[in-house]
Amino acid sequence: MKYTSVSDYYKNKFGRKIYKITLDAGCTCPNRDGTKAFGGCIFCSQSGSGDFAAERNLSIPMQIEKARMLVSKKIKNLDETKSNYIAYFQNFTNTYGNEDSLIEKYQEALSNPQIAGIAIGTRPDCISDSILEKITRLASLNFADGNEYGRKYFSIELGLQTSNEKTGEYLRRYYSNDDYISAVKRIKVANPDFHVVTHIIFGLPGETLTDMLETVRFAVNAGTDGLKLQVLNVLKGTDLEKDYEAGKFRTLEMYEYFEILKKALEIIPQDIVIHRLTGDGAKNILVAPEWIGNKRLVMNELNKYLLTE
């Protein structure tokens, strides 16, 4: 089955393989600090879904260096004269907080010649006009100091999860589909080159195949450039875990998820970049589904399934 993988997208854009390294900007979330609620979304871990990020007490340059060293140990013959990495600000809501401080952290990352661009993870309801204007100005700067790319790559990742508003209420996300549509539109007006990625979760409690495919269509029609698709993970310490342990829902089996994913890929246009096909929660906090913990096996089986079905 043909689809545009993020690996192919990066190779086409940068001329080589690009690696994503996860950073922590020290953010929180309006669902946690009481602005909208406390406790966060029902599925979100204590690290704000950034379980693989560097320590937030480290400076951005130190986080980059630590993450870069981990990648370089695994990858042979990596040309360190090139900008090989996307700096991914993942934990919590990375456009929420002191905007000048956030812009400073983005700029610290972009000023590193090893960094080809940044990806900013956030909520659709937390992109103010002022932060969007500041990000747009930052994107216009030239960071050519030793880097072959003067103006760097910018991606903004939006957590949608579902277009079913009833499910959204259960998830305690506290933003609407209209917030998402508005965010995508405003980002594209600010700078058409900003690459918008939308996060979607399959297997949410109570959702049918129709609901899941409708969420995909909704994101595509809203104008997203990329999609992150994943199976629902139940993580320790979340309120979702309590509902799971109480038997209120079950998680998807591996081939059940593959079938849903196959149907989703069939309706996704080729120009939409697939940034994720499964997702894998940190093993030390993963409750279910257990099969997602073996990423290599899952990807091997998935690739065979998509080729043969």
C-alpha positions in Angstrom: 0.0 0.0 0.0 1.4 3.4 -1.0 1.6 6.3 1.4 4.1 9.1 2.0 6.2 8.2 5.0 7.9 10.9 7.1 11.3 9.3 6.2 10.7 9.8 2.5 9.3 13.3 3.1 12.5 14.3 5.0 14.8 12.7 2.4 13.0 14.6 -0.3 13.1 17.9 1.6 16.6 17.7 3.1 18.4 15.2 0.8 19.2 12.8 3.5 17.7 10.9 6.5 16.6 13.2 9.4 16.3 12.2 13.0 13.9 13.7 15.5 15.2 14.5 19.0 12.8 15.3 21.8 13.3 18.4 24.0 11.5 19.7 27.1 10.8 23.4 27.2 9.5 23.3 30.7 5.9 23.9 29.8 2.6 22.9 31.5 -0.9 22.7 30.1 -4.2 24.6 30.8 -5.7 21.2 31.6 -3.2 20.9 34.5 -2.7 24.3 35.9 -6.4 25.0 36.6 -7.0 27.4 33.7 -9.4 24.9 32.2 -9.0 21.9 34.5 -6.6 19.9 36.7 -5.1 16.5 36.0 -4.7 16.7 32.3 -6.4 14.7 29.5 -7.5 11.3 30.7 -4.8 9.5 28.7 -1.8 11.8 29.3 1.1 10.7 31.4 2.7 12.7 34.1 5.4 13.9 31.7 2.8 15.3 29.3 3.3 12.6 26.7 7.0 13.4 26.5 8.2 10.2 28.1 11.3 10.1 25.9 12.4 13.7 26.3 15.6 15.0 27.9 15.5 16.3 31.5 13.8 19.6 31.7 16.3 21.0 34.2 19.0 21.0 31.4 19.4 24.0 29.1 18.2 23.5 25.5 21.8 23.3 24.1 22.6 20.6 26.7 19.4 18.7 25.9 20.3 18.8 22.2 23.8 17.6 22.9 22.7 14.7 25.1 20.0 13.6 22.6 22.4 14.0 19.7 25.1 11.8 21.4 22.5 9.0 21.9 21.5 9.1 18.2 25.1 9.2 17.0 26.0 6.1 19.0 23.3 4.2 17.1 24.0 5.5 13.6 27.2 4.7 11.8 28.8 7.2 9.4 26.6 10.1 10.3 27.9 13.2 8.6 28.2 15.6 11.6 28.9 18.6 9.2 25.2 18.4 8.2 22.1 19.4 10.1 20.7 16.0 10.8 18.0 16.7 13.5 14.6 18.1 14.0 14.2 19.5 17.6 10.8 18.3 18.8 9.3 20.3 21.7 6.9 17.6 22.8 6.1 17.7 26.6 2.8 19.3 27.5 1.7 22.4 25.5 4.6 24.2 23.9 2.9 27.4 22.9 1.4 27.9 26.4 3.3 30.0 29.0 5.7 32.9 28.8 5.9 33.5 25.1 9.2 35.4 25.0 10.8 32.6 27.0 9.4 30.0 24.6 10.7 31.9 21.6 14.1 32.1 23.2 14.2 28.4 23.6 13.1 27.8 20.0 15.8 30.1 18.9 18.4 28.4 21.0 17.6 25.2 19.2 17.5 26.7 15.8 20.9 28.4 16.3 22.5 25.0 16.6 24.0 24.1 13.2 23.1 20.4 13.9 19.4 21.4 13.9 17.5 21.5 10.6 14.3 22.8 12.1 11.8 22.5 14.9 8.5 20.8 15.6 6.3 22.3 18.2 3.7 20.1 20.0 0.7 22.0 21.2 -3.1 22.2 21.7 -5.4 23.8 19.0 -6.8 26.2 21.7 -3.3 27.4 22.8 -2.1 29.2 19.7 -2.6 32.9 20.4 -2.2 35.5 17.7 0.8 36.8 19.5 2.7 33.5 19.8 1.9 32.7 16.2 3.2 36.1 15.1 6.4 35.5 17.1 6.9 32.1 15.6 6.3 33.5 12.1 9.0 36.2 12.7 11.4 33.6 14.0 10.9 31.5 10.8 11.9 34.5 8.7 15.4 34.7 10.3 18.5 33.4 8.6 20.4 30.7 10.7 23.0 30.1 8.1 26.0 29.9 10.5 27.7 26.8 9.2 24.3 25.3 8.2 23.5 24.9 4.5 19.9 25.9 5.3 19.5 29.5 6.0 15.8 29.5 6.9 14.9 26.4 8.8 12.0 24.0 8.8 9.0 24.6 11.1 6.3 22.1 12.0 3.4 22.7 14.4 1.8 19.5 15.8 -1.8 19.6 17.0 -3.4 17.1 19.3 -6.9 16.4 17.8 -7.2 12.7 18.8 -10.8 12.5 17.6 -13.4 14.6 15.8 -16.2 13.0 17.9 -17.1 15.7 20.3 -18.6 13.3 22.8 -15.4 11.3 22.9 -13.5 14.6 23.3 -15.5 15.3 26.4 -14.6 11.9 27.8 -11.0 12.6 27.1 -11.2 15.9 29.0 -9.4 17.7 26.2 -11.5 20.9 26.7 -11.3 22.2 23.2 -13.6 21.8 20.3 -13.4 20.8 16.7 -13.9 24.4 15.8 -10.8 25.3 17.8 -8.8 22.8 15.7 -10.2 24.1 12.4 -9.4 27.6 13.4 -5.8 26.7 14.5 -5.0 25.0 11.2 -6.4 27.9 9.2 -4.6 30.6 11.2 -1.3 28.7 11.0 -1.5 28.4 7.3 -2.4 32.1 6.9 0.6 33.1 9.0 3.0 31.0 6.9 1.9 28.5 4.3 5.2 26.8 4.6 4.5 25.8 8.2 4.0 22.0 8.2 0.9 21.1 10.3 0.8 17.6 11.8 -2.3 16.3 13.5 -2.3 13.6 16.2 -5.1 11.0 16.0 -5.8 8.0 18.3 -7.5 4.9 17.1 -9.3 2.6 19.6 -10.7 5.3 21.9 -13.4 4.0 24.3 -16.8 3.8 22.6 -15.6 4.7 19.1 -16.5 2.7 16.0 -14.6 2.3 12.8 -16.8 5.0 11.3 -15.8 7.4 14.0 -12.1 6.8 13.5 -12.3 7.2 9.7 -14.4 10.3 10.1 -11.7 11.8 12.3 -9.1 11.1 9.5 -11.4 12.8 6.9 -12.0 15.7 9.3 -8.3 16.4 9.7 -7.6 16.1 6.0 -10.5 18.4 5.1 -9.3 20.9 7.6 -6.0 21.2 5.8 -3.4 19.2 7.8 -0.2 18.4 6.0 0.7 15.4 8.1 -0.9 12.8 10.4 0.4 10.9 13.4 -1.8 7.8 13.8 -1.5 5.6 16.9 -3.4 3.0 18.8 -4.7 4.0 22.2 -2.1 3.4 24.9 -3.2 2.9 28.6 -0.4 4.3 30.8 0.2 3.9 34.5 -1.0 6.8 36.7 -3.6 8.0 34.3 -7.4 8.2 34.9 -7.7 6.1 31.7 -5.9 3.3 33.5 -8.6 3.4 36.2 -11.4 2.9 33.6 -9.4 0.2 31.9 -8.8 -1.7 35.2 -12.6 -1.3 35.9 -13.3 -3.1 32.6 -15.0 -0.1 31.0 -13.3 -0.7 27.7 -10.7 -2.9 26.0 -7.7 -2.0 23.9 -7.3 -3.1 20.3 -5.5 -6.3 19.3 -2.6 -5.9 16.9 -4.2 -7.2 13.7 -7.4 -5.4 14.6 -5.5 -2.2 14.7 -3.7 -3.0 11.5 -7.1 -3.4 9.7 -8.3 0.0 10.9 -5.0 1.5 9.9 -5.2 0.0 6.4 -8.7 1.4 5.9 -7.5 4.8 7.1 -4.5 4.8 4.7 -6.9 4.0 1.8 -8.6 7.3 2.3 -5.6 9.5 3.1 -4.3 11.5 0.0 -0.8 10.8 -1.1 0.3 14.3 -0.4 -0.4 13.9 3.3 2.7 12.8 5.2 2.3 9.9 7.6 4.5 10.8 10.6 3.5 7.8 12.8 1.8 4.5 12.2 1.7 3.0 15.7 3.2 5.0 18.6 4.8 3.3 21.5 4.4 4.3 25.2 7.4 4.0 27.5 7.5 0.4 28.6 7.9 1.2 32.2 4.5 2.8 32.3 2.7 0.9 29.6 -0.4 -1.0 30.9 -2.0 -2.0 27.6 -1.9 -3.1 24.9 1.1 -5.2 25.7 1.9 -5.9 22.0 2.8 -2.3 21.3 5.8 -2.7 23.6 7.8 -4.6 20.9 8.1 -1.9 18.3 10.4 -3.8 15.9 8.0 -6.8 15.8 5.0 -4.5 15.4 6.5 -2.6 12.5 7.7 -5.8 10.8 4.2 -7.4 11.0 2.6 -4.2 9.9 4.7 -3.8 6.9 4.0 -7.4 5.9 0.3 -6.9 6.5 0.1 -3.7 4.3 2.0 -5.5 1.5 -0.1 -8.7 1.5 -3.6 -7.6 2.3 
